Amino acid sequence: MSELTHFDEVGRPRMVDVSAKTATDRSATARGFVCVSPETLALVRAGSVGKGDVIGIAELAGIMGAKRTSDLIPLCHPLALTSVEVRVMVEEHGLSVEATARTTGPTGVEMEALTAVATACLTIYDMLKAGERGIVIEEIALVAKSGGRSGDWHRE
């Protein structure tokens, strides 16, 4: 049965069996972007958002999201994460989010990095939506991974 097949022989969902895989150091980095108006960005820079410190809260939310990935994504293995780093940076047209997740285990941490970014982006949206309805979350993508049978990969 292909590793991409998540159903058993009678059509029931199944988790991929990773018990035969070698535990290796693994990491994954994902990025996303939250587009906001210059006025909203000025509020973030000034620390004048009513709900508090947008950057600090979004970074914490991203870490918390990574730790809960297997609770949110069906058939995703629960992992013992050794590190999650989330950085929110003010850019010209919004806020960029980058997350790196690490573990030593038999399966990768791509989903944890992506969940960290998505959670941080959604937190930014939630904190800013009262002042701006046109916020757009875009370009959430895996940008790099290392470890495991397939080795290293980087988005061009």
C-alpha positions as CSV (number, residue, x, y, z in Angstrom):
1,M,0.0,0.0,0.0
2,S,1.4,3.4,-0.9
3,E,2.5,5.7,1.9
4,L,0.0,8.3,0.4
5,T,-2.9,6.0,0.9
6,H,-4.6,6.7,4.3
7,F,-7.3,4.1,4.1
8,D,-7.1,0.4,4.9
9,E,-8.3,-2.4,2.6
10,V,-11.9,-1.9,3.5
11,G,-11.9,1.9,3.2
12,R,-11.4,3.0,6.8
13,P,-9.1,5.9,7.5
14,R,-5.7,4.9,8.9
15,M,-2.6,6.6,10.3
16,V,0.6,5.9,8.4
17,D,2.7,3.3,10.3
18,V,6.0,4.9,11.0
19,S,7.3,2.3,13.4
20,A,9.9,0.9,11.0
21,K,11.3,4.4,10.2
22,T,14.6,5.5,11.8
23,A,14.4,8.3,14.3
24,T,16.5,11.2,12.9
25,D,16.8,14.9,13.6
26,R,14.2,16.7,11.6
27,S,13.2,20.3,11.1
28,A,10.8,22.2,8.9
29,T,10.3,25.9,8.2
30,A,7.2,27.5,6.9
31,R,6.2,31.1,6.1
32,G,3.1,33.1,5.7
33,F,2.0,36.7,5.2
34,V,-0.8,38.9,6.6
35,C,-1.6,41.9,4.4
36,V,-2.9,44.9,6.2
37,S,-3.3,48.6,5.5
38,P,-0.6,51.2,6.3
39,E,-2.9,52.6,9.0
40,T,-3.2,49.2,10.7
41,L,0.5,48.5,10.3
42,A,1.2,51.9,12.1
43,L,-0.9,50.8,15.0
44,V,1.0,47.5,15.3
45,R,4.3,49.4,15.1
46,A,3.2,51.8,17.8
47,G,1.9,49.1,20.1
48,S,-1.6,50.7,20.0
49,V,-3.8,47.8,19.2
50,G,-6.6,47.4,21.7
51,K,-6.1,43.6,22.2
52,G,-2.4,44.0,23.1
53,D,1.0,43.2,21.8
54,V,0.2,41.7,18.3
55,I,3.6,40.4,17.6
56,G,4.3,38.8,21.0
57,I,0.8,37.2,21.2
58,A,1.0,35.9,17.6
59,E,4.4,34.3,18.3
60,L,3.1,32.6,21.4
61,A,-0.1,31.4,19.6
62,G,2.1,29.9,16.8
63,I,4.1,27.9,19.3
64,M,0.9,26.7,21.0
65,G,-0.6,25.8,17.6
66,A,2.4,23.7,16.7
67,K,2.1,21.8,19.9
68,R,-1.5,21.0,19.1
69,T,-1.1,20.0,15.5
70,S,-2.1,16.3,16.0
71,D,-5.3,17.5,17.8
72,L,-6.3,19.6,14.7
73,I,-5.2,17.6,11.7
74,P,-6.8,14.2,11.3
75,L,-4.3,11.2,11.1
76,C,-1.3,13.5,12.0
77,H,1.1,11.8,14.4
78,P,1.6,13.4,17.8
79,L,5.2,14.4,18.1
80,A,7.6,15.3,20.9
81,L,8.8,18.6,19.6
82,T,12.2,19.6,20.7
83,S,11.9,23.2,19.5
84,V,9.4,25.6,17.9
85,E,10.5,29.1,16.9
86,V,8.0,31.6,15.6
87,R,9.0,35.1,14.3
88,V,6.5,37.8,13.3
89,M,8.1,40.7,11.4
90,V,6.7,44.0,10.3
91,E,7.2,44.4,6.6
92,E,6.1,47.1,4.1
93,H,2.6,45.8,3.3
94,G,1.9,43.7,6.4
95,L,3.3,41.1,8.8
96,S,5.4,38.1,7.7
97,V,5.4,35.0,9.9
98,E,8.1,32.4,9.9
99,A,8.1,29.2,12.0
100,T,10.6,26.4,12.4
101,A,9.8,23.2,14.2
102,R,12.3,20.5,15.3
103,T,12.1,17.0,16.6
104,T,14.1,13.8,16.7
105,G,11.8,11.0,15.5
106,P,10.5,8.8,12.8
107,T,8.3,11.4,11.0
108,G,8.7,15.0,9.9
109,V,7.5,18.2,11.4
110,E,6.2,20.0,8.3
111,M,2.6,20.0,9.6
112,E,3.8,21.5,12.9
113,A,5.6,24.3,11.1
114,L,2.7,25.0,8.9
115,T,0.2,24.9,11.8
116,A,2.4,27.4,13.7
117,V,2.3,29.8,10.8
118,A,-1.4,29.4,10.2
119,T,-2.2,29.9,13.9
120,A,0.0,33.0,14.2
121,C,-1.5,34.5,11.1
122,L,-5.1,33.8,12.3
123,T,-4.1,35.4,15.7
124,I,-2.9,38.5,13.9
125,Y,-6.2,38.6,11.9
126,D,-8.2,38.2,15.1
127,M,-6.3,41.0,16.9
128,L,-6.6,43.4,14.0
129,K,-10.1,42.6,12.6
130,A,-11.9,45.2,14.7
131,G,-10.0,48.0,12.9
132,E,-9.8,46.5,9.4
133,R,-12.1,44.1,7.7
134,G,-10.0,43.7,4.5
135,I,-7.1,41.7,6.0
136,V,-5.8,38.9,3.8
137,I,-3.7,35.9,4.9
138,E,-1.6,34.6,2.0
139,E,1.3,32.5,0.9
140,I,1.4,30.0,3.7
141,A,3.9,27.5,2.5
142,L,6.6,25.1,3.5
143,V,10.0,26.6,2.6
144,A,12.5,24.0,3.9
145,K,12.7,20.6,5.6
146,S,15.6,18.4,6.7
147,G,16.0,14.9,8.0
148,G,14.4,11.7,7.2
149,R,14.5,9.3,4.3
150,S,13.9,12.1,1.7
151,G,16.7,14.3,3.1
152,D,16.8,18.1,2.7
153,W,14.5,20.1,0.6
154,H,14.3,23.9,0.0
155,R,11.7,25.9,-1.9
156,E,13.2,27.6,-4.9
